[in-house]
Amino acid sequence: MPSINFTEAELETISAALEEYIHHDDPDADPADLIGGLSVADRCDSIQNKIAALFTKVALAQINADK
């Protein structure tokens, strides 16, 4: 899969949008109607976890660079 480079502001925008989008989760939804068979909550959580991991990686790199 190709790599996508987002700015910090873009990642924060995506994260904020996911906080709103997760309210569209329907636990009773038919899996056949779900994108990739995943619930809205599962997809939002997955994306949020990836964003958080990236911010952590960047922060650790900055800390190491400052040493």
Phi, psi and omega in degrees: 000138180292153178274144178239132180257111176255149173282165177301319180297321178294319178295321177295324177294315178299315180300316179295321179295322179295326178298329176277317184296328183299338178291349177272003180295136177233103183299340181264007182296144176289126180306332179293339180268356185265144177295120181065013181074007181256142178293161177303316181298316180296318179293317179298314179299318180298314180293316179299320179296321179293320178294315180298319179297321179294315178298321178296315179299316180295317181296317179294322178296321179294317179298315179294326179290331181280350182285000000 
